[in-house]
Amino acid sequence: MSSSPPASSDEPARLFRSEDELARLPASERIRYRLVNADCRHHANDNIAAFVRDGEVEELKAEVQAKMQEVLRALVIDTDSDHNTNETAKRVAKMYIDEVFRGRYQPMPAVTEFPNAERLNELMIVGPITVRSACSHHMCPIFGKVWIGILPNEHSNLIGLSKYARICDWIMSRPQIQEEAVTMLANELQQRVRPDGLAIVMEADHFCMHWRGVKDNQSAMVNSVMRGAFLKDANLRREFLSLLPRKND
């Protein structure tokens, strides 16, 4: 797994704390302390699993639950007498930590790699892979599809078909910006597979446009990353794109 970039310069200065001092802090502060002292960035779409210790995920859920309860109170929702919302804070905390944002707190799923024994060197396309996320700006849902093109060489590692979906899910299960997400996915696959060429196309609906703001439910975002042979060879790039199904087909 690729390490996160260095922390930004506006992070608080590093402080030394003893284990006893750390133990008295909330889990979020202990994790943040480790990240800052390691000079490790922890933006919304960064994975921080290496800095989360046993038992701290459950503590984080309790913290988020308490903060979410305060949000509901600030929205003037009477969760004590409203049977629809008296467990909402707990449900939301579990949903964020264990489900929709689990790609921040859980390590990369195990990925089985196979040597390219037959020296395959023809175009492979995987997709459409369904992806789900939430935009970092408004925490509104993102739903989309990903297509991945691989041009392997004799030294490439071949990964199981389902593992492409697992890697996509791991990267998208955190607050994301689509144009950053597709680059993160490309970096991970490039490092693992080491192909001669890598192409990724992502098409997604963003509910920050459908549900709020302009409320345009016909708009979608499409972006791509082309590397290696796909970037240099227009014919290969054209072949890959021509094999992708049209949205209205």
Secondary structure, DSSP 8 states (H G I E B T S, - for coil): -----B--TTS-------HHHHHTS-HHHHHHHHHHHTTB---TT---GGG--TTHHHHHHHHHHHHHHHHHHHTT--TTT-TTTTTHHHHHHHIIIIIITHHHHS------EEE-TT---S-EEEEEEEEEEEETTT--EEEEEEEEEEE--TT-EEE-HHHHHHHHHHHHSSEE-HHHHHHHHHHHHHHHH--SEEEEEEEEEEHHHHTSTT--TT--EEEEEEEEHHHH-HHHHHHHHHTS--TT-
